[in-house]
Amino acid sequence: MLAKEIVAKYGDRARFAVQDLGASPLADRFGVDKYPAIFVDDALVARPEDFYAWGGPETGKYIPWKDVANRRRFQADLQRLIDLRLAGHALPSLTITKNAQHRALPDIALTDLQGRKFTFQQLRGKPVLVEFWATWCPPCLHTLEWMKQMDPNAVTLVGIAIESDRKDVDAVLAKIRPPGRYVEGTQPIRDAFDGPPAVPTLILADANGNVVRTIYGAQPGLHKEIAKELAKLR
């Protein structure tokens, strides 16, 4: 990671840390709901949209990220900001215009693998847990197995398969037989969720469809964390 390489140059004067968005107080404070976001101490110095468009305009200062010149520009900017902070200067913080903690499940039409149409609005009345998963992702499959423990009267489960062939999706679901409704993650569906940037991504909404927690990746204690959040909604 380029940021880690820059921080390593400072020895014990600076420390590189990675936080999962779903368990990051900084991410919660700023409403960050995508990767990557760069902080120097508690100042947000680079937004996710600086690196990738995420369905919006391609105006980020490091886009396209694959260009070497943009990566070097990011490294130079980060080094300058760390130097300023180590010299005792306070860093101005960027803002995030979209607050992840107050968004709702998108108003989109879905079709499950049996051809039945539904919307998230129709699922209101109890919490909804959405998993973006892929057939090649072991933690995703582990979560599908874990979902078999869940009470369908207490939570509605929706699985959205991405980057996976339909035949492989069908084979996995036939083997695991998890509860819930399952759909193929078309590009419009992914766009409606602003990505997602990783699998597994778990999105928990309350009975009114308001998103209360988003967890990216397979962090330690993932299932216990989701169970704890669900308990708060009951």
C-alpha positions as CSV (number, residue, x, y, z in Angstrom):
1,M,0.0,0.0,0.0
2,L,1.4,3.4,-1.0
3,A,0.3,5.1,2.2
4,K,2.1,2.5,4.3
5,E,5.3,3.0,2.3
6,I,5.3,6.7,3.0
7,V,4.5,6.3,6.8
8,A,7.4,3.7,7.1
9,K,9.9,6.4,6.1
10,Y,9.2,8.2,9.4
11,G,10.2,5.3,11.7
12,D,8.8,5.5,15.2
13,R,7.6,9.1,14.6
14,A,4.5,7.9,12.7
15,R,2.3,4.8,12.7
16,F,0.3,3.3,9.9
17,A,-3.1,1.8,11.0
18,V,-6.0,0.2,9.1
19,Q,-9.5,0.4,10.3
20,D,-12.5,-1.5,9.0
21,L,-15.2,1.0,8.0
22,G,-17.9,-0.9,9.9
23,A,-15.9,-0.6,13.1
24,S,-14.2,2.8,12.7
25,P,-15.1,5.7,14.9
26,L,-13.5,8.0,12.3
27,A,-15.6,6.6,9.5
28,D,-18.8,6.9,11.5
29,R,-17.9,10.5,12.4
30,F,-17.4,11.6,8.8
31,G,-20.1,9.3,7.2
32,V,-17.5,7.5,5.2
33,D,-19.0,4.5,3.5
34,K,-16.5,3.5,0.8
35,Y,-12.8,2.7,0.4
36,P,-10.3,4.2,0.6
37,A,-10.4,7.2,3.0
38,I,-7.1,8.6,4.4
39,F,-6.8,10.2,7.8
40,V,-3.8,11.9,9.4
41,D,-4.6,11.8,13.1
42,D,-8.3,12.7,13.1
43,A,-8.3,14.8,10.0
44,L,-9.8,13.4,6.8
45,V,-7.2,14.3,4.1
46,A,-8.4,12.1,1.1
47,R,-11.9,11.0,0.3
48,P,-12.9,7.8,-1.4
49,E,-14.1,9.9,-4.4
50,D,-10.5,11.2,-4.8
51,F,-9.5,7.7,-5.9
52,Y,-12.5,6.3,-7.6
53,A,-15.7,7.8,-9.1
54,W,-18.1,5.4,-7.3
55,G,-20.9,6.2,-9.7
56,G,-20.4,9.9,-9.6
57,P,-18.3,12.4,-11.7
58,E,-14.7,11.4,-12.3
59,T,-13.3,14.6,-10.7
60,G,-11.2,13.1,-7.9
61,K,-7.7,14.5,-7.7
62,Y,-6.1,11.0,-8.0
63,I,-8.3,9.7,-10.8
64,P,-7.5,7.6,-12.7
65,W,-5.8,5.8,-9.8
66,K,-4.0,3.4,-12.1
67,D,-1.8,6.2,-13.5
68,V,1.6,6.3,-11.9
69,A,1.6,10.1,-11.9
70,N,-1.6,10.2,-9.8
71,R,-0.2,7.7,-7.3
72,R,3.0,9.7,-7.0
73,R,0.9,12.8,-6.5
74,F,-0.9,11.1,-3.6
75,Q,2.3,10.0,-2.0
76,A,3.7,13.5,-2.2
77,D,0.5,15.1,-0.8
78,L,0.5,12.6,2.1
79,Q,4.1,13.2,2.9
80,R,3.6,16.9,3.0
81,L,0.6,16.6,5.3
82,I,2.5,14.3,7.7
83,D,5.4,16.7,7.7
84,L,3.0,19.5,8.7
85,R,1.4,17.5,11.5
86,L,4.8,16.4,12.9
87,A,5.8,20.1,12.9
88,G,2.9,20.8,15.2
89,H,0.4,22.3,12.7
90,A,-3.3,21.4,12.8
91,L,-4.6,19.9,9.6
92,P,-7.9,21.1,8.0
93,S,-10.3,18.2,7.5
94,L,-12.3,17.4,4.4
95,T,-16.0,16.6,4.6
96,I,-18.1,13.8,3.3
97,T,-21.3,15.1,1.6
98,K,-23.2,11.8,2.0
99,N,-23.7,10.5,5.5
100,A,-23.7,6.7,5.5
101,Q,-25.4,6.6,8.9
102,H,-28.6,8.2,7.7
103,R,-29.3,6.6,4.3
104,A,-32.0,4.2,3.5
105,L,-32.0,1.0,1.4
106,P,-32.4,2.1,-2.2
107,D,-35.7,2.3,-4.0
108,I,-35.0,-0.2,-6.7
109,A,-36.8,-3.1,-8.3
110,L,-35.3,-6.5,-7.6
111,T,-36.0,-9.9,-9.1
112,D,-35.0,-13.0,-7.1
113,L,-33.5,-16.1,-8.7
114,Q,-37.0,-17.6,-8.9
115,G,-38.2,-14.7,-11.0
116,R,-40.3,-13.0,-8.3
117,K,-40.1,-9.2,-8.2
118,F,-39.9,-7.2,-5.0
119,T,-38.6,-4.0,-3.5
120,F,-36.9,-3.1,-0.2
121,Q,-40.0,-0.9,0.6
122,Q,-42.1,-4.1,0.5
123,L,-39.8,-5.7,3.1
124,R,-40.4,-3.0,5.7
125,G,-41.9,-4.0,9.1
126,K,-38.8,-5.9,10.4
127,P,-35.0,-5.5,10.1
128,V,-33.4,-6.4,6.7
129,L,-29.9,-7.8,6.4
130,V,-28.3,-7.6,2.9
131,E,-25.2,-9.5,2.0
132,F,-23.2,-8.8,-1.1
133,W,-21.4,-12.0,-1.8
134,A,-19.5,-14.0,-4.4
135,T,-19.2,-17.7,-5.0
136,W,-15.3,-17.5,-4.9
137,C,-15.3,-15.7,-1.5
138,P,-14.9,-18.1,1.5
139,P,-16.0,-15.6,4.1
140,C,-19.1,-14.9,2.1
141,L,-20.0,-18.6,2.1
142,H,-19.3,-18.8,5.8
143,T,-21.8,-16.0,6.3
144,L,-24.4,-17.8,4.2
145,E,-24.0,-20.8,6.5
146,W,-24.3,-18.6,9.6
147,M,-27.5,-17.1,8.2
148,K,-29.2,-20.5,8.6
149,Q,-29.2,-19.8,12.4
150,M,-31.3,-16.7,12.0
151,D,-35.0,-16.5,12.7
152,P,-36.8,-15.4,9.5
153,N,-39.6,-13.9,11.7
154,A,-37.1,-11.5,13.2
155,V,-35.1,-10.4,10.2
156,T,-35.4,-10.5,6.4
157,L,-32.3,-11.8,4.6
158,V,-31.4,-10.7,1.1
159,G,-28.3,-12.0,-0.7
160,I,-26.9,-10.2,-3.7
161,A,-24.4,-12.3,-5.7
162,I,-21.8,-10.3,-7.7
163,E,-18.9,-11.3,-10.0
164,S,-20.2,-14.9,-10.1
165,D,-21.7,-17.1,-12.8
166,R,-25.3,-18.0,-12.4
167,K,-24.6,-21.7,-12.5
168,D,-22.1,-21.3,-9.7
169,V,-24.6,-19.2,-7.6
170,D,-27.3,-21.8,-8.1
171,A,-24.8,-24.6,-7.0
172,V,-23.7,-22.8,-3.9
173,L,-27.3,-22.0,-2.8
174,A,-28.4,-25.6,-3.5
175,K,-25.6,-26.8,-1.3
176,I,-25.9,-24.4,1.6
177,R,-29.7,-23.7,1.4
178,P,-29.6,-20.5,3.3
179,P,-32.9,-18.7,4.2
180,G,-33.9,-15.4,2.5
181,R,-34.2,-14.1,-1.0
182,Y,-31.3,-14.1,-3.5
183,V,-30.7,-12.0,-6.6
184,E,-28.0,-11.4,-9.1
185,G,-26.1,-8.2,-8.6
186,T,-26.6,-6.4,-11.8
187,Q,-24.8,-3.1,-12.4
188,P,-27.9,-1.0,-11.7
189,I,-28.2,-2.7,-8.3
190,R,-24.5,-2.2,-7.5
191,D,-24.8,1.4,-8.6
192,A,-27.8,1.9,-6.3
193,F,-25.6,0.8,-3.4
194,D,-22.6,2.9,-4.5
195,G,-20.5,-0.1,-5.2
196,P,-20.0,-2.1,-3.1
197,P,-16.3,-1.9,-2.7
198,A,-15.7,-5.4,-1.2
199,V,-17.2,-8.8,-0.6
200,P,-18.5,-9.6,1.8
201,T,-20.4,-6.4,2.5
202,L,-23.2,-6.6,5.0
203,I,-25.8,-3.9,5.3
204,L,-28.2,-3.9,8.2
205,A,-31.4,-1.7,8.0
206,D,-34.1,-1.2,10.6
207,A,-37.8,-2.0,10.2
208,N,-38.2,1.4,8.4
209,G,-35.5,0.6,5.8
210,N,-32.9,3.0,7.4
211,V,-29.4,1.7,7.2
212,V,-27.9,1.4,10.7
213,R,-24.7,-0.5,10.0
214,T,-22.5,-1.3,7.1
215,I,-19.6,-3.7,7.5
216,Y,-17.1,-4.2,4.7
217,G,-14.9,-7.3,4.5
218,A,-14.6,-10.2,6.9
219,Q,-13.5,-8.5,10.1
220,P,-13.0,-10.6,13.2
221,G,-16.2,-11.2,15.1
222,L,-18.3,-10.2,12.1
223,H,-21.3,-12.4,12.9
224,K,-21.3,-11.5,16.6
225,E,-21.3,-7.8,15.6
226,I,-24.3,-8.2,13.3
227,A,-26.1,-10.3,16.0
228,K,-25.4,-7.5,18.5
229,E,-26.8,-4.8,16.2
230,L,-29.9,-6.9,15.4
231,A,-30.5,-7.3,19.1
232,K,-30.6,-3.5,19.4
233,L,-33.4,-3.3,16.8
234,R,-35.7,-5.8,18.5
